[in-house]
Amino acid sequence: MSRAEAMTALPSMEPIRFVFICQGGVLEAKSLLLAASIRHFTGDAHELTAAIPGPADIWPQPGSATLAALESLNVRVEMVENAVAPDFPFGNKMQCLSLPTRCSVQAYIDSDILMMRDFGQDALPTHPVCAVPASFGIADESEWQRFYAEFELDLPVRRISALISQQSTPPYFNGGLIVVRGMPALAESWAECCRRLRAMPGISAEIRDRFVDQVALPIAAARLGADVLSLTLQWNFPSWNLALGDGPTPIFFHYQTPERLLRETRTADTVKAVCDAYPQARAAIQRIPAYANLLDAVYAN
């Protein structure tokens, strides 16, 4: 697809505000690649916000070249503070969903994601909260019951299938893409659930230190009378478990590490097309060593 074609390939749904974390270091390159890829495939149809965590003595700040490149991509910059704890970086997510926006639909999206195609006819459901199921379950039934009881809630009857293991689990989702429609109270409910779950006696270190935001999300929604609807993996393709192979091209490819963008031709070609379309973003990305190596490899082929 040419850049001109991409700019006219507008999505079939209403405008979405995509918000992602941008802080000094490797997240600068990830944020720029994400923002440039969304602009490449959707033009200015959607609102983009880079959330910069503070204070600066805890979270490194992005450099001037990154900020200038974000501005060139028409990305608004907002400051956020960690709503959970200074030793829990995933707590920077929550306030992202309380930032001002003109859009009725907003999506928190991890910075280490690449958009690979336009939305086409893949419209988002009109549901309060949507996300892709996690790859594997994280807790047994008794643990989930204890988590919900902390908030005087009954464990939901509903079960979903984990994306990779296919095990039946209470609602549990990957935190890389969370789509919210008209739920301004979700951000604080989510943060409070994280804080209280982390303080529970007997909670596993794996959940407390790494996955509590994902455990807390369905509980936070339930406290507000909502549930989380499952999206298909095309919305948040898990590169750590699956390869594209000959399968369909996903909308969002969650690559985590730049090396995974070199595994397959489609991802490498997308990176090149995006960087060709936005040379200022490419120059800023090139300043980050790991991503300079990525671009050197992409352009060497």
C-alpha positions in Angstrom: 0.0 0.0 0.0 1.3 3.4 -0.9 1.3 6.3 1.6 -1.4 8.1 -0.4 -3.6 4.9 -0.4 -2.9 4.5 3.4 -4.0 8.0 4.1 -7.3 7.5 2.5 -7.9 4.0 4.0 -9.9 5.4 6.9 -11.3 3.1 9.6 -14.9 2.1 9.6 -15.5 3.1 13.2 -15.8 6.4 15.0 -12.6 8.3 16.0 -10.6 6.7 18.8 -8.2 8.4 21.2 -5.1 6.1 21.4 -2.9 6.9 24.5 0.4 5.3 25.2 3.4 5.7 27.5 6.5 7.6 26.4 9.4 7.9 28.7 13.2 8.4 28.2 15.1 5.4 26.7 13.8 2.6 24.6 10.1 3.6 25.1 10.9 6.7 23.0 11.6 4.6 19.9 8.7 2.3 20.6 6.3 5.2 21.1 7.4 6.9 17.9 7.1 3.7 15.8 3.7 3.1 17.2 2.4 6.6 16.6 3.9 6.7 13.1 2.4 3.4 12.2 -1.1 4.5 13.3 -0.7 7.7 11.3 0.6 5.7 8.3 -2.5 3.5 8.1 -5.2 5.9 9.4 -4.0 9.4 8.7 -5.4 11.9 11.1 -8.6 10.0 11.7 -7.7 9.3 15.3 -6.4 11.3 18.3 -3.0 10.3 19.6 -1.7 11.1 23.1 1.7 10.4 24.5 1.6 10.1 28.3 4.8 11.0 29.9 5.2 9.7 33.5 6.5 11.9 36.2 8.2 12.9 38.4 11.4 13.1 36.4 13.6 11.9 39.3 11.8 8.5 39.1 10.8 8.2 35.4 13.4 9.4 32.7 12.0 12.0 30.4 12.0 11.8 26.6 14.5 13.9 24.7 13.8 17.0 22.6 14.2 15.0 19.3 11.5 12.6 20.4 9.1 15.4 21.5 9.7 17.2 18.2 9.0 14.0 16.3 5.8 13.4 18.3 4.7 16.9 17.4 5.3 16.3 13.7 3.0 13.3 14.0 0.3 15.4 15.6 0.6 13.6 18.9 -0.5 15.5 22.0 1.7 15.2 25.1 0.3 14.9 28.6 1.9 14.2 31.9 0.7 11.4 34.2 1.7 10.1 37.6 1.9 6.5 38.7 -1.4 5.7 40.4 -0.2 2.5 42.1 3.4 2.5 43.4 6.8 3.9 42.3 8.1 0.3 42.1 5.2 -0.8 39.8 5.8 0.7 36.3 2.5 -0.7 35.0 0.8 1.7 37.3 1.6 4.5 34.8 -1.2 3.1 32.7 -4.2 4.0 34.8 -4.2 7.8 34.6 -3.9 7.5 30.8 -7.6 6.7 30.7 -8.5 9.8 32.7 -6.8 12.3 30.4 -9.0 14.8 28.5 -10.2 13.7 25.1 -12.7 14.8 22.5 -13.4 11.1 21.6 -16.1 9.0 23.1 -13.9 5.9 22.6 -10.4 5.7 23.9 -7.8 2.9 23.9 -4.8 2.5 26.1 -2.2 0.8 24.0 1.2 -0.5 24.9 4.1 1.4 23.3 5.7 -1.9 22.0 3.0 -2.4 19.4 3.1 -1.9 15.6 0.0 -1.2 13.6 0.2 -3.4 10.5 -2.9 -2.5 8.5 -5.9 -0.2 8.4 -9.1 -1.3 10.3 -11.0 -2.1 7.1 -14.4 -3.5 8.1 -13.2 -4.5 11.6 -15.2 -2.2 13.7 -14.9 -2.3 17.5 -17.9 -3.5 19.4 -20.1 -0.9 21.2 -19.3 -2.2 24.6 -18.0 -0.3 27.7 -14.6 -2.2 28.0 -12.9 -4.5 25.5 -9.6 -6.4 25.5 -8.0 -9.5 24.1 -7.8 -12.5 26.5 -4.5 -13.2 28.1 -2.4 -16.1 26.7 -2.6 -18.2 29.9 -4.6 -18.2 33.1 -3.0 -16.6 36.1 -4.9 -17.9 39.1 -7.2 -20.8 40.2 -10.8 -20.4 41.1 -10.3 -20.0 44.8 -7.7 -17.2 44.2 -10.1 -15.4 41.9 -12.9 -15.8 44.5 -10.6 -14.2 47.1 -9.7 -11.3 44.8 -13.4 -10.5 44.1 -14.3 -10.9 47.8 -11.8 -8.2 48.7 -14.2 -5.8 46.9 -17.4 -7.5 48.2 -18.1 -8.9 44.8 -19.2 -12.4 43.8 -16.9 -14.3 41.4 -18.5 -14.0 37.9 -20.2 -17.1 36.5 -18.8 -16.2 33.1 -15.7 -18.0 31.9 -13.5 -17.3 28.9 -10.8 -19.3 27.1 -7.2 -18.2 27.5 -5.8 -17.3 24.1 -3.0 -19.9 23.9 -3.6 -22.5 26.6 -7.4 -22.5 26.0 -7.9 -23.1 29.7 -11.2 -21.9 31.1 -10.7 -18.9 33.4 -12.7 -16.1 35.0 -12.4 -13.0 32.8 -8.7 -12.2 32.4 -7.1 -10.1 29.7 -3.8 -8.9 28.2 -3.2 -5.3 29.3 -1.6 -4.2 26.0 -4.8 -2.9 24.4 -7.8 -1.8 26.5 -10.6 -0.1 24.7 -13.0 2.0 26.9 -16.3 3.6 25.9 -17.9 6.2 28.2 -16.5 5.0 31.5 -14.7 8.0 33.1 -14.6 6.3 36.5 -12.7 3.2 35.3 -9.2 4.7 35.7 -9.5 5.3 39.4 -11.4 2.1 40.0 -8.6 0.2 38.2 -5.9 2.0 40.2 -7.6 1.3 43.5 -8.1 -2.3 42.7 -4.4 -2.6 41.9 -3.3 -0.9 45.2 -5.6 -3.1 47.3 -4.7 -6.4 45.5 -1.0 -5.7 45.9 -1.5 -5.3 49.6 -3.4 -8.5 50.1 -1.6 -11.1 52.2 -0.7 -14.2 50.4 -0.9 -12.8 46.9 1.8 -14.4 44.6 4.9 -12.3 43.7 4.1 -13.0 40.1 0.8 -11.2 40.3 1.8 -8.5 42.7 4.9 -7.4 40.8 3.9 -8.1 37.2 0.3 -9.0 36.4 -1.8 -7.2 39.0 -3.0 -4.6 36.5 -4.5 -7.4 34.4 -6.1 -9.2 37.4 -7.5 -5.9 38.5 -9.1 -4.8 35.2 -12.1 -7.1 35.2 -12.7 -6.4 38.9 -12.5 -2.7 38.3 -15.1 -2.9 35.6 -17.3 -5.2 37.7 -17.3 -2.6 40.5 -18.8 -0.2 38.0 -21.4 -2.6 36.8 -19.7 -3.6 33.6 -17.8 -6.5 32.2 -14.9 -6.8 29.7 -15.7 -8.1 26.2 -13.2 -10.4 24.5 -11.7 -9.1 21.3 -10.0 -11.4 18.7 -6.2 -11.7 18.6 -6.0 -9.4 15.5 -6.4 -6.5 17.9 -3.3 -7.4 20.0 -1.4 -10.2 18.3 0.9 -11.9 20.9 4.3 -12.3 19.2 5.7 -14.1 22.3 3.4 -17.0 21.7 2.6 -17.0 17.9 4.2 -16.2 14.6 2.4 -14.7 11.7 3.3 -17.4 9.3 0.8 -17.6 6.4 -2.0 -16.3 8.6 -3.9 -13.0 8.1 -2.2 -9.7 8.9 -3.3 -8.5 12.3 -4.3 -4.9 13.0 -1.9 -4.5 16.0 1.3 -6.7 16.3 2.5 -6.7 19.9 6.2 -7.3 19.4 7.8 -6.5 22.8 11.4 -6.6 21.5 12.7 -5.2 18.2 14.2 -8.5 17.2 10.7 -9.9 16.7 10.1 -7.3 14.1 12.8 -8.9 12.0 11.5 -12.5 12.2 9.1 -12.1 9.3 9.0 -10.2 6.1 5.6 -8.5 6.8 6.7 -6.9 10.0 10.1 -5.7 8.7 8.4 -4.3 5.5 5.8 -2.5 7.7 8.6 -0.9 9.8 10.4 0.3 6.6 7.2 1.7 5.1 6.4 3.6 8.2 9.9 5.0 8.6 10.0 6.0 4.9 6.7 7.9 5.4 7.9 9.8 8.5 11.6 10.6 8.2 11.6 12.9 11.3 10.3 10.0 13.4 12.8 7.7 11.7 15.7 10.0 12.7 14.5 10.2 16.3 14.1 6.4 16.5 17.6 6.0 15.1 19.0 7.7 18.2 18.0 4.7 20.4 20.7 2.0 20.0 18.5 -1.1 19.9 16.2 0.5 17.3 19.1 1.9 15.3 20.2 -1.8 15.0 16.6 -2.6 13.9 16.5 0.0 11.2 20.0 -0.9 10.0 18.8 -4.5 9.5 15.5 -3.4 7.9 17.2 -1.1 5.4 20.0 -3.6 4.7 17.5 -6.0 3.1 
